[in-house]
Structures are given as C-alpha cells and as structure tokens.
Amino acid sequence: MKMQSPFEIWIRAKVKDPLQEEINAIEGIFTERKFKKGEVFKKSDSISKELAFILEGSAREYLINSKGDEITGSIIQSNHFLADLVSVRTNEATPFILHFLEDSTALVASITAHRKLLEINLAYNILIREHLADRAARYSKLQILFLTGTAKERYEFICENYPHLLIGFPLKFIATMIGVTPTQLSRLRKK
C-alpha cells in the first residue's frame, strides 16, 4: 500500500469518501514547484494560466491603486489554493498580483487541466466548491465590516479570525487589508 501524500490526506479530510481514482486524477493535474520569496505567480493585468495549492509557505494577493499604493486583498498560507478567482472564472486580465511572501512549495496546475477535471471529477468539484464557499464567506464578512464597521472593528476581526497573520507578516499588509495606513494600525494596536 502506497503512502498517502500530504495533498491526498488533505483531500480526504475535505471530501467524504472520495474514490482513489478521483484522488489520482486530482493529483495528476498538479506538479510540485518551488518558489523563492518575492517570486510572482501572476502579474498585474494578466490572465491566469495556472492555479496553485500551497504545501509550504505563503503568498499574497494584492493590487496597486492609482496612487501607486499596494492594497493587500488576502494572504494565502499552506493548505489553501492560490488563484486569481476573477481571472480563472472569466478568462480576463485583472489587476491582481499574486506573489510568494517566503520560500514556498506549491502544487501547480494549468487552468485548462483544472477546467477539464471539474467537468468529470466529483471530488475535485467538492474541493473547489468548498474553497470558493470559504473565500466568499470571508470576503462577505470583510465587506460588511468595511461598509458598517470602524477600523478598530476590522482590526479586531483580523485578531479574532486570523491571529496568525499578525505574527508572521509585515503589518503594512494587514493595514491595507483593513483599509488603514500602517501608522493608523500602529495606533489601533496600542489601544
């Protein structure tokens, strides 16, 4: 009996009773790659050609506004998919940039292979559906906070729901995620 890969273990934790053939097909579209800290996975104003599943390390999704400021959308860590969802869905260029925050290892699949597998593999459909549902819920909660909450409430949301982000990443990324300057974030943290 072959030893299960970390990806297979993760798939089995997310999908109830997947068939071994489904798991093999999922693993079959991905290739393991190493990325250096700062390496760009998707450039601004480009169409996504690949998506990744981060095994070790982390990445950031951000864009640069008209003033030249970097605005962090999210920080993606191990055991999560890394993709520009808008570009993957629409096959259009977006301003989102995806880059690695540290030396990382990821499984990478082409968007073409991803789409083909979605058509025939129930376990993969469940994985992607759950990933999208989790991201939609997270973005909806943040959107509500941006529309109705204060900067303090947005910071408290990060502290309560994503405390690991405050430890391992530059605070300037967290500041842009909650819509404040690094100086404002510093003041919030003191309170």
C-alpha positions as CSV (number, residue, x, y, z in Angstrom):
1,M,0.0,0.0,0.0
2,K,1.5,3.3,-1.0
3,M,1.9,6.1,1.5
4,Q,-0.6,9.0,1.2
5,S,0.8,12.3,0.1
6,P,0.1,15.4,2.2
7,F,-2.2,16.6,-0.6
8,E,-4.1,13.3,-0.6
9,I,-4.5,13.5,3.2
10,W,-5.9,17.0,2.8
11,I,-8.3,15.9,0.1
12,R,-9.6,13.0,2.2
13,A,-10.1,15.5,5.1
14,K,-12.2,17.7,2.9
15,V,-14.2,15.2,0.8
16,K,-16.2,12.4,2.3
17,D,-15.2,9.0,0.9
18,P,-13.5,10.1,-2.3
19,L,-12.7,7.4,-4.8
20,Q,-9.0,6.6,-5.2
21,E,-9.3,7.2,-8.9
22,E,-10.6,10.7,-8.2
23,I,-7.7,11.5,-5.9
24,N,-5.2,10.1,-8.5
25,A,-6.8,12.3,-11.2
26,I,-6.6,15.4,-9.0
27,E,-3.0,14.7,-8.1
28,G,-2.3,14.0,-11.7
29,I,-3.0,17.6,-12.9
30,F,-0.7,19.1,-10.4
31,T,3.1,19.4,-10.5
32,E,5.2,20.3,-7.4
33,R,7.2,23.5,-7.8
34,K,9.4,25.6,-5.6
35,F,9.1,29.4,-5.4
36,K,11.5,31.9,-4.0
37,K,10.5,34.7,-1.6
38,G,9.1,37.6,-3.8
39,E,8.6,35.4,-6.8
40,V,5.5,36.5,-8.8
41,F,2.9,33.8,-9.6
42,K,0.6,36.1,-11.6
43,K,1.4,39.6,-12.9
44,S,-1.0,42.6,-12.9
45,D,-3.2,43.0,-15.9
46,S,-2.6,39.4,-17.0
47,I,-4.9,36.4,-17.4
48,S,-4.4,33.5,-15.0
49,K,-2.8,30.5,-16.8
50,E,-2.2,28.4,-13.6
51,L,-3.5,27.9,-10.1
52,A,-1.6,26.5,-7.1
53,F,-2.2,24.7,-3.9
54,I,0.4,25.8,-1.3
55,L,2.0,22.9,0.5
56,E,4.5,25.0,2.5
57,G,4.9,28.8,2.7
58,S,2.6,31.7,1.9
59,A,1.6,34.1,-0.8
60,R,-0.2,37.5,-1.1
61,E,-2.9,38.7,-3.4
62,Y,-2.8,42.4,-3.9
63,L,-3.2,45.2,-6.4
64,I,-1.7,48.6,-6.9
65,N,-4.1,51.6,-6.8
66,S,-4.0,54.7,-8.9
67,K,-1.7,56.4,-6.3
68,G,0.8,53.6,-6.5
69,D,-0.1,52.1,-3.2
70,E,-0.2,48.3,-2.7
71,I,-3.5,47.1,-1.4
72,T,-3.5,43.6,0.1
73,G,-6.6,41.6,-0.6
74,S,-5.5,38.4,1.2
75,I,-2.7,36.4,2.5
76,I,-2.8,32.7,1.5
77,Q,-1.0,30.1,3.5
78,S,-0.3,26.4,3.3
79,N,-3.2,24.0,2.6
80,H,-5.1,26.6,0.6
81,F,-5.5,27.3,-3.1
82,L,-3.8,30.3,-4.7
83,A,-5.6,31.7,-7.7
84,D,-7.0,35.0,-9.1
85,L,-10.6,33.8,-9.0
86,V,-11.9,36.5,-11.3
87,S,-9.4,35.7,-14.0
88,V,-9.9,32.0,-13.6
89,R,-13.6,32.4,-13.9
90,T,-13.8,35.0,-16.7
91,N,-10.5,34.3,-18.6
92,E,-9.9,38.0,-18.5
93,A,-6.9,40.0,-17.3
94,T,-7.2,41.6,-13.8
95,P,-5.1,44.0,-11.8
96,F,-4.4,41.3,-9.1
97,I,-0.9,40.3,-8.4
98,L,0.0,37.0,-6.7
99,H,3.4,36.6,-5.2
100,F,5.1,34.5,-2.6
101,L,6.0,36.0,0.7
102,E,8.6,33.4,1.6
103,D,10.3,30.4,0.0
104,S,7.4,28.1,-0.7
105,T,6.4,24.8,-2.2
106,A,3.2,24.5,-4.2
107,L,1.4,22.1,-6.4
108,V,0.6,23.9,-9.7
109,A,-2.0,23.0,-12.3
110,S,-2.9,24.7,-15.6
111,I,-6.2,26.4,-15.8
112,T,-7.0,24.2,-18.8
113,A,-6.4,21.0,-16.8
114,H,-8.4,22.4,-13.9
115,R,-11.4,23.1,-16.1
116,K,-11.3,19.7,-17.7
117,L,-11.1,18.0,-14.4
118,L,-14.0,20.0,-13.0
119,E,-16.2,18.5,-15.8
120,I,-15.6,14.9,-14.7
121,N,-14.4,14.6,-11.1
122,L,-16.9,14.9,-8.3
123,A,-14.2,15.0,-5.5
124,Y,-12.4,17.9,-7.3
125,N,-15.8,19.7,-7.7
126,I,-16.3,19.4,-3.9
127,L,-12.9,20.7,-3.1
128,I,-13.2,23.7,-5.4
129,R,-16.8,24.4,-4.2
130,E,-15.7,24.4,-0.6
131,H,-12.7,26.6,-1.4
132,L,-15.0,29.1,-3.1
133,A,-17.6,29.0,-0.4
134,D,-14.9,29.7,2.3
135,R,-13.5,32.6,0.3
136,A,-16.9,34.0,-0.4
137,A,-17.9,33.9,3.3
138,R,-14.6,35.5,4.3
139,Y,-14.9,38.3,1.8
140,S,-18.6,38.9,2.7
141,K,-17.7,39.3,6.4
142,L,-14.9,41.7,5.5
143,Q,-17.3,43.6,3.1
144,I,-19.8,44.0,5.9
145,L,-17.1,45.3,8.2
146,F,-15.9,47.8,5.5
147,L,-19.4,49.1,4.9
148,T,-20.6,49.3,8.5
149,G,-17.6,48.9,10.9
150,T,-14.8,51.0,12.2
151,A,-11.1,50.5,11.6
152,K,-10.9,49.1,15.2
153,E,-13.7,46.6,14.4
154,R,-11.9,45.5,11.2
155,Y,-8.6,45.0,13.2
156,E,-10.4,43.1,15.9
157,F,-11.9,40.8,13.2
158,I,-8.4,40.0,11.9
159,C,-7.2,39.4,15.5
160,E,-10.1,37.1,16.3
161,N,-10.3,35.2,13.0
162,Y,-6.8,35.3,11.6
163,P,-4.4,35.9,14.5
164,H,-1.6,34.0,12.7
165,L,-1.5,36.9,10.1
166,L,-0.4,39.3,12.9
167,I,2.6,37.2,13.8
168,G,4.2,36.2,10.6
169,F,3.6,39.0,8.1
170,P,4.5,42.7,7.8
171,L,1.9,44.9,9.4
172,K,1.7,47.1,6.3
173,F,0.0,44.2,4.6
174,I,-2.5,43.9,7.4
175,A,-3.1,47.6,7.4
176,T,-4.1,47.7,3.7
177,M,-6.3,44.6,4.2
178,I,-8.4,46.6,6.7
179,G,-8.2,49.9,4.9
180,V,-5.9,51.9,7.2
181,T,-2.3,53.2,7.0
182,P,0.5,51.5,8.9
183,T,0.6,54.5,11.3
184,Q,-3.2,54.1,12.0
185,L,-2.7,50.4,12.5
186,S,0.1,51.1,15.0
187,R,-2.3,53.4,16.9
188,L,-5.0,50.8,16.9
189,R,-2.6,48.1,18.2
190,K,-1.6,50.4,21.1
191,K,-5.2,50.7,22.2
